[in-house]
Amino acid sequence: MFYPVLLTIPIAGYGLLLLGWHLLRRVLLSKNSGLLELPLLAKGRSSAQKIPGTAVICGGSIAGLLAARVCHDHFERVLVVETEPWVSSEDGSRLDGWNQTRQRSRVMQFTSLHMSQSFVYEAMKYMFPNLEEECRRSDISIAPYNPHIALSGACVLGPRSYRDFPRAIFASRMGTDILQAVNRRLVLDKAAYPDIEFLTGTVNDVKPNPTDHSRLSTVVVRTESGIQEVEAALVADCTGPARAGLKWLQRHGYGLSNSSTYPSGALPLDQLKISIDQKLRYTSITFNDISPERYDSLPWPPHLPGLKRRLYSFSEDGGEESIANGRRVFMLLRGDGQHLCVFAGHYGTRQPQPNNMAEMKMYIRGMNTRKPMPDWIFKILDMLEEHEVKASVSALRVGPTTYVQYHRAVNLPSNYVALGDSVMNGIEGAAKATRCALSLHKTLYGALKTSKNALPTDFSIKFFSESYNKTDWTWQNTRIADYGMPTTEPIAGESLSSGAFMRRYGTHMQRLSTTDELVGWAMYNIIVGMSSPIDALHPHIVLKVLWSMFWSR
């Protein structure tokens, strides 16, 4: 009798731990991932409840367009200031976006690999009720997303049934900007969003309210006809890596403490920006005229259903030899229209960047993997090499990943926000911008209960706190992973040894994800942006990973 009682104690304890994990995950799917809060995006204010004045969106990027859509639900007028005139033309929002005659400047993804996660679709379907219809008009697929991710030769085990995969928008920014073109057409729909306007120009500055320095009153825009000042109820910095908003705030003395000291955890404005330089090297060879017939004739493997639709990725294992050589990754990605991208990337300078198909084949043959690269990859590359003369080659040295920690700032204008790459660049571009837009909507919707049709004095603080909850965990995951590479330059004052245990944990989890369905489920959710921050810490997974780590010593 005594022994059965003793046995039930650990079983009951483990059951409670498992229950606690499920309850916590549900909380984090709202607080951090935002998945359970997405239906909120379909709700807005009535006309009588809208905030008087103009929400000025500085920048017409994806983050700017999503911010404009959100602000339409909360402000009487929304003005998007866009620097490039052609973007607001018919070419900028054409149905066949892959045939755009111009490209946006300073967008790395035009000449390199790009894709969007399922999270983006899940959010946009609430923001734009006619999303699927608009995508059909542009021949853009919305379908179950099954990225075939091979870790050292074996594919991650995703859902068993193709119907169980979450859906995604199969539009990218690679070679064209069809993803942004679709967003722009949706936002420009005057029947649905009559209060959104566009102005071609560059925001040079902002002006504080002359009687209340805690608020901004005006945005200064340089247009072809001269300087124009726009009264602003809200100012949203969506200028991307330029981070123009940070400069405007510094110019007018924001972000400084009223005393000689700062609250615990707070920093002056000029110390908010931190950077990690991973020394990333990307090569993309893009074939721009692969006809559907030619594409279908490529020897895609029949055992990988849906592969022709989008992506195949093959990366090196996280062992010592791979890490020392830059941990290479190879991808095949079908872009929009007739685009097909062959991509290679690594950390550091130990590996030369391939500049043509012959070098690309040598590059991937030299990858350190537990299972060999499948033969069908080389057959496809051989067939593509015959058309190499029509391909474009982009060899990039990717700049540092930067994070402006606005959540640690003091004395910011109460009607100032920043979204997307203006806060954090190099991490989950479209998904991050979507989470920022969700944070903005949630904060504005919450303000309706406390301050009716006005912004509360702590609005900026609440927004950056909400945005921090939604995006900081993705930064931390990236930081921990990249610190495992000896060529990475860490954040000033930090060491590459930080997070060593979690990196080792992640390596063993990745290996298990190719043989264990539960671990594969967690890894798949992380890849497609449908996870919580603790999916990798499911009690079953923790036991399996620790067991693997123990026996590999």
C-alpha positions in Angstrom: 0.0 0.0 0.0 2.9 2.3 0.8 4.6 2.0 -2.5 1.6 2.8 -4.7 1.1 5.9 -2.7 4.7 6.9 -3.3 4.3 6.2 -7.0 1.3 8.5 -7.3 3.2 11.5 -5.9 5.5 12.0 -8.9 2.8 11.2 -11.3 0.5 13.7 -9.8 3.3 16.3 -9.7 4.1 15.7 -13.3 0.4 16.0 -14.2 0.2 19.3 -12.4 3.3 20.5 -14.2 1.7 19.6 -17.5 -1.5 21.3 -16.6 0.4 24.4 -15.6 2.3 24.4 -18.9 -0.9 24.3 -20.9 -2.4 27.1 -18.8 0.7 29.3 -19.1 0.9 28.6 -22.9 -2.6 29.9 -23.3 -1.7 33.1 -21.5 1.5 33.6 -23.5 -0.4 32.9 -26.8 -2.2 36.2 -26.0 0.4 38.2 -24.2 3.5 37.4 -26.3 2.5 35.7 -29.5 -0.7 37.6 -30.0 -2.4 34.6 -31.7 -5.4 34.6 -29.4 -5.8 38.4 -29.6 -6.0 38.5 -33.4 -9.9 38.6 -33.5 -9.6 41.9 -31.8 -8.3 43.3 -35.1 -11.8 43.0 -36.5 -13.2 45.4 -33.9 -13.0 49.2 -34.0 -14.6 52.4 -32.8 -17.8 53.9 -34.0 -17.6 57.2 -35.9 -18.7 59.1 -32.8 -15.9 57.5 -30.7 -13.0 58.2 -33.1 -10.2 60.4 -31.9 -10.3 63.9 -33.5 -7.4 64.9 -35.8 -4.9 63.1 -38.0 -2.8 60.0 -37.3 0.3 60.7 -39.4 2.1 57.5 -40.5 5.7 58.3 -41.5 6.5 55.7 -44.1 4.5 53.5 -46.4 6.2 50.2 -45.8 4.3 47.1 -44.7 4.5 48.3 -41.1 3.2 51.7 -42.3 0.3 50.3 -44.3 -0.8 48.0 -41.4 -0.5 50.9 -39.0 -2.7 53.0 -41.3 -5.3 50.3 -41.4 -5.3 50.1 -37.6 -5.5 53.9 -37.2 -8.5 54.1 -39.6 -10.5 52.3 -36.9 -9.6 54.9 -34.2 -8.9 58.3 -35.8 -11.0 60.7 -37.9 -8.2 61.0 -40.5 -5.1 59.0 -41.4 -2.3 60.4 -43.5 0.5 58.1 -44.8 3.6 60.1 -45.9 5.5 58.1 -48.5 8.9 59.2 -49.8 8.8 57.5 -53.3 6.2 58.9 -55.7 5.9 55.8 -57.9 4.7 53.7 -54.9 1.4 55.6 -54.9 1.0 55.2 -58.7 -0.8 52.4 -60.5 2.5 50.6 -60.8 2.9 50.5 -57.0 -0.3 48.5 -56.5 -0.7 46.6 -59.8 -2.4 43.2 -59.7 0.6 41.5 -61.4 3.0 42.9 -58.8 5.8 40.7 -60.1 5.8 42.9 -63.3 6.4 46.1 -61.4 8.8 48.4 -63.4 10.4 49.9 -60.3 11.6 48.7 -57.0 11.5 50.3 -53.5 14.9 51.6 -52.4 16.7 50.2 -49.3 14.7 46.9 -49.3 17.2 44.0 -49.1 14.5 41.4 -49.8 14.1 42.6 -53.4 17.4 40.9 -54.4 17.4 38.2 -51.7 15.3 35.5 -50.2 12.0 36.5 -48.6 8.8 34.7 -47.3 6.0 35.4 -44.9 4.8 33.3 -42.0 1.4 31.9 -41.3 1.0 34.5 -38.5 0.8 37.3 -41.2 -2.2 35.7 -42.9 -3.9 34.9 -39.6 -3.8 38.6 -38.7 -4.6 40.1 -42.1 -7.7 38.0 -42.5 -9.2 39.9 -39.6 -7.9 43.3 -40.8 -9.1 42.9 -44.4 -12.3 41.0 -44.9 -11.7 40.9 -48.6 -8.2 39.6 -48.4 -8.8 36.3 -50.1 -10.7 38.0 -53.0 -7.9 40.5 -53.5 -5.3 37.7 -53.5 -7.2 35.8 -56.1 -7.2 38.9 -58.3 -3.4 38.8 -58.2 -3.2 35.1 -58.6 -1.7 34.8 -55.1 -2.3 31.5 -53.3 -3.6 31.2 -49.8 -3.0 27.6 -48.8 -1.6 25.3 -46.1 2.0 26.2 -45.4 4.4 23.3 -45.3 8.0 24.6 -45.4 10.2 21.6 -45.9 13.0 22.3 -43.4 15.7 19.7 -43.5 18.1 19.8 -40.5 21.3 18.2 -41.5 19.5 16.1 -44.0 16.2 15.0 -42.3 13.0 17.0 -42.5 11.3 18.4 -39.5 8.1 16.4 -38.7 5.2 18.8 -39.1 1.4 18.0 -38.9 0.5 14.6 -40.4 -2.2 15.8 -42.7 -1.8 18.5 -45.2 -5.1 20.0 -44.1 -3.7 20.5 -40.6 -1.1 22.9 -41.7 -2.0 26.6 -40.9 -2.6 28.7 -44.0 -0.3 31.4 -45.4 -0.2 34.0 -48.1 2.2 32.8 -50.8 3.4 36.3 -51.7 6.9 37.7 -51.0 9.0 40.7 -51.6 11.7 38.7 -53.6 12.4 40.2 -57.0 9.2 42.3 -56.7 7.0 43.7 -53.9 3.8 41.9 -54.5 3.2 41.4 -50.8 3.4 45.2 -50.3 1.4 45.8 -53.4 -1.5 43.7 -52.1 -1.4 45.5 -48.8 -1.4 48.8 -50.6 -4.4 47.9 -52.7 -6.3 46.8 -49.7 -5.5 50.0 -47.8 -6.2 52.2 -50.8 -9.7 50.9 -51.1 -11.7 54.1 -50.6 -15.0 52.3 -50.2 -13.7 50.4 -47.2 -11.2 52.9 -45.8 -12.3 56.4 -46.9 -10.3 58.3 -44.2 -6.9 57.1 -45.3 -4.9 59.5 -47.5 -1.4 59.4 -49.0 1.1 62.3 -49.4 4.3 62.0 -51.3 7.1 63.6 -49.3 9.7 63.1 -46.6 9.1 63.8 -42.9 12.0 66.0 -41.9 11.0 66.8 -38.3 8.3 66.9 -35.7 7.3 69.8 -33.4 6.4 69.6 -29.8 3.1 71.1 -28.6 4.1 74.7 -27.6 2.0 74.6 -24.5 2.4 70.9 -23.6 5.9 69.5 -24.3 4.6 66.0 -23.4 2.8 65.8 -26.8 3.8 66.4 -30.4 1.7 68.8 -32.3 3.0 68.9 -35.9 4.8 66.8 -38.5 7.0 68.7 -40.9 7.0 67.2 -44.5 9.1 68.2 -47.4 7.2 67.8 -50.7 8.0 68.8 -54.3 6.1 72.0 -53.8 7.8 72.9 -50.5 7.5 72.4 -46.8 4.1 71.4 -45.4 3.2 71.2 -41.8 0.6 68.7 -40.7 -1.1 68.8 -37.3 -0.9 65.3 -35.8 -3.0 63.6 -33.2 -0.6 60.6 -33.4 2.9 60.3 -35.0 4.0 56.8 -36.0 7.6 56.2 -37.1 7.5 53.5 -39.8 10.7 54.7 -41.5 12.4 51.3 -41.2 16.1 51.0 -40.5 16.5 54.8 -41.0 14.8 55.1 -37.6 14.1 58.8 -38.3 11.9 59.1 -35.2 14.8 58.5 -32.9 16.6 61.5 -34.4 13.5 63.7 -34.2 13.1 63.0 -30.5 16.7 63.6 -29.8 16.6 66.9 -31.6 13.8 68.2 -29.3 15.2 66.9 -26.0 12.9 63.9 -25.4 14.0 60.8 -23.6 15.9 62.5 -20.9 15.3 62.2 -17.1 14.0 65.2 -15.3 16.7 64.5 -12.6 20.3 63.3 -12.7 19.2 59.7 -12.2 17.0 57.3 -14.1 14.5 54.8 -12.8 15.7 51.2 -12.5 15.9 49.7 -15.9 15.4 53.0 -17.8 18.0 54.5 -20.1 18.5 57.9 -21.8 17.4 58.1 -25.4 20.9 57.9 -26.9 21.5 54.5 -25.1 18.4 52.7 -26.2 19.9 51.3 -29.4 21.7 48.0 -29.2 23.2 45.9 -32.0 24.4 42.4 -32.8 26.7 41.9 -35.8 26.4 38.3 -36.9 28.6 38.8 -40.0 25.9 37.2 -42.2 26.7 36.5 -45.8 23.8 35.8 -48.3 23.9 34.8 -51.9 20.7 34.6 -54.0 20.6 33.5 -57.6 17.2 34.3 -58.9 15.7 33.0 -62.1 13.1 35.5 -63.3 11.6 33.7 -66.3 10.9 30.1 -65.3 7.7 29.3 -67.2 5.1 27.1 -65.4 5.9 24.3 -67.9 9.6 24.6 -67.2 9.0 24.8 -63.5 6.8 21.6 -63.5 9.5 19.8 -65.5 12.0 20.1 -62.8 12.5 16.8 -60.9 10.7 17.6 -57.7 10.5 14.6 -55.4 7.1 12.9 -55.1 7.6 12.0 -51.4 7.5 15.7 -50.4 4.0 16.9 -51.2 3.5 20.6 -51.8 7.2 21.2 -52.3 6.7 22.7 -55.7 4.5 25.3 -54.1 7.1 27.1 -52.1 10.2 26.3 -50.0 12.9 23.7 -49.4 15.6 24.4 -46.8 18.7 22.4 -46.0 20.9 23.5 -43.1 24.0 22.1 -41.4 23.9 20.5 -38.0 24.9 22.6 -35.0 28.0 20.6 -34.3 31.5 22.1 -33.6 32.8 21.7 -37.2 29.7 23.3 -38.7 29.8 26.2 -36.3 33.5 26.8 -37.0 32.8 26.9 -40.7 29.8 29.3 -40.4 26.9 26.9 -40.3 25.8 27.0 -43.9 22.2 26.9 -45.1 20.8 26.3 -48.6 17.3 27.0 -49.8 15.1 26.7 -52.9 12.2 29.2 -52.9 9.5 29.7 -55.5 8.8 33.4 -55.6 5.9 35.3 -57.3 5.2 35.1 -60.9 8.0 33.2 -62.6 10.7 33.7 -60.0 12.7 30.9 -58.5 15.5 31.6 -56.0 18.5 29.5 -55.2 19.9 30.8 -51.9 23.0 30.1 -49.7 23.9 31.8 -46.5 26.4 31.5 -43.6 28.0 33.3 -40.7 31.5 34.9 -41.0 34.1 34.7 -43.7 35.4 31.2 -43.5 33.3 30.2 -46.5 33.5 32.1 -49.8 30.2 33.3 -51.2 29.1 31.5 -54.3 28.7 33.8 -57.3 27.3 31.4 -59.9 25.6 28.1 -60.2 28.9 26.1 -60.5 30.1 27.7 -57.2 26.7 27.1 -55.7 26.9 23.4 -56.3 30.4 23.2 -54.9 29.2 25.2 -51.9 26.4 22.8 -51.0 28.4 19.7 -51.7 30.8 20.8 -49.0 28.1 21.2 -46.4 28.6 19.2 -43.2 25.5 17.1 -42.7 24.5 13.8 -41.0 22.6 12.7 -44.1 23.8 13.6 -47.7 22.1 16.2 -49.8 19.4 14.4 -51.9 20.3 13.8 -55.6 17.2 15.6 -56.8 18.6 18.9 -55.6 21.6 18.6 -57.9 19.5 17.5 -60.8 17.4 20.7 -60.4 20.5 22.9 -60.1 22.0 21.2 -63.3 18.8 22.1 -65.2 18.7 25.6 -63.9 22.4 26.1 -64.8 21.4 25.9 -68.4 19.4 29.1 -68.0 21.9 30.9 -65.8 22.5 33.6 -68.3 19.1 35.0 -67.5 19.5 34.8 -63.7 20.4 37.7 -61.4 23.0 37.2 -58.7 22.9 39.1 -55.3 25.8 38.6 -52.9 25.1 40.5 -49.7 27.0 41.3 -46.5 24.1 41.7 -44.1 24.5 44.6 -41.6 24.0 44.3 -37.8 20.7 43.5 -36.2 19.6 46.5 -34.3 17.0 47.0 -31.5 15.8 50.4 -30.1 14.5 49.6 -26.6 11.8 52.1 -26.5 10.2 50.3 -23.6 13.2 51.5 -21.4 12.8 55.1 -22.4 11.6 58.0 -20.2 9.7 61.2 -21.1 8.6 60.2 -24.6 5.8 62.2 -26.3 2.5 60.6 -25.3 1.3 60.5 -28.9 4.5 58.9 -30.4 4.9 55.3 -31.5 7.3 53.3 -33.7 6.6 50.1 -35.5 8.4 47.4 -37.5 12.1 47.9 -38.5 12.1 51.3 -36.9 12.3 49.4 -33.6 13.9 46.1 -34.5 15.4 45.1 -37.9 16.5 41.8 -39.2 14.0 39.7 -37.3 10.7 38.4 -38.7 10.0 41.4 -40.9 6.4 41.1 -41.9 5.4 39.1 -38.8 7.1 41.6 -36.5 5.3 44.5 -38.3 2.0 42.6 -37.8 2.6 42.1 -34.1 3.4 45.9 -33.8 0.2 46.7 -35.6 -1.7 44.4 -33.2 0.0 46.1 -30.3 -1.1 49.5 -31.6 -4.7 48.4 -32.1 -4.9 46.8 -28.7 -3.5 49.9 -27.0 -5.9 52.2 -28.9 -8.8 50.0 -28.2 -8.0 49.8 -24.5 -7.8 53.7 -24.4 -11.4 53.8 -25.5 -12.4 52.6 -22.0 -10.2 55.0 -20.1 -10.1 58.2 -22.1 -12.9 57.9 -24.7 -12.1 59.8 -27.8 -8.7 61.1 -26.7 -5.2 59.6 -26.2 -4.3 59.1 -22.5 -1.2 60.7 -21.2 0.5 57.3 -20.8 -0.4 56.1 -24.3 3.1 55.9 -25.6 4.3 54.0 -22.5 1.5 51.5 -22.8 2.1 51.0 -26.5 5.8 50.3 -26.1 5.2 48.0 -23.2 2.7 46.0 -25.3 5.0 46.0 -28.3 7.8 44.8 -26.1 5.7 41.8 -24.9 4.9 40.9 -28.5 8.4 41.2 -30.0 11.2 41.1 -27.5 11.1 37.3 -27.1 11.9 36.9 -30.8 14.9 39.2 -30.3 16.1 37.2 -27.3 15.8 33.9 -29.3 17.8 35.4 -32.1 20.4 36.8 -29.8 20.9 33.4 -28.0 21.2 31.5 -31.2 23.6 33.9 -32.9 25.9 34.1 -29.8 26.7 30.5 -30.7 28.7 31.6 -33.7 32.3 32.7 -32.9 32.3 35.4 -35.6 29.3 37.3 -34.0 30.0 40.6 -32.4 27.8 40.7 -29.3 26.0 43.5 -27.7 28.4 45.9 -25.9 29.1 44.5 -22.5 27.8 41.0 -23.2 29.7 37.8 -23.9 29.1 35.1 -26.5 28.9 32.6 -23.7 25.5 34.0 -22.7 22.8 31.4 -23.3 25.1 28.5 -23.8 22.9 25.9 -22.2 19.8 27.0 -24.2 21.8 26.8 -27.4 22.9 23.2 -26.6 19.2 22.5 -25.7 18.1 23.9 -29.0 20.6 21.8 -31.0 19.4 18.6 -29.5 15.8 19.7 -29.9 16.4 20.3 -33.6 17.9 16.9 -34.0 14.9 15.3 -32.2 12.4 17.2 -34.4 13.2 15.0 -37.3 12.3 11.8 -35.5 9.9 12.7 -32.7 6.4 14.0 -33.6 5.9 16.1 -30.5 9.2 17.8 -30.9 8.6 18.2 -34.6 5.2 19.9 -33.8 6.9 22.4 -31.6 9.7 23.1 -34.1 7.2 23.5 -36.9 5.1 26.0 -34.9 8.2 28.0 -34.2 9.2 28.1 -37.9 5.8 29.3 -39.2 5.2 31.8 -36.4 2.4 30.0 -34.6 4.2 29.2 -31.4 4.3 30.6 -27.9 7.7 31.4 -26.2 7.4 28.1 -24.2 6.6 25.6 -26.9 10.1 24.3 -26.8 9.7 23.8 -23.0 6.7 21.4 -23.1 7.5 19.0 -20.1 7.6 15.9 -22.5 10.0 17.8 -24.8 12.2 18.9 -21.9 12.6 15.3 -20.7 13.4 14.0 -24.1 15.9 16.8 -24.9 17.6 16.4 -21.5 17.8 12.7 -22.0 19.4 13.3 -25.4 21.9 15.8 -24.0 22.8 13.3 -21.2 23.6 10.5 -23.5 25.6 12.6 -26.0 28.1 13.8 -23.4 
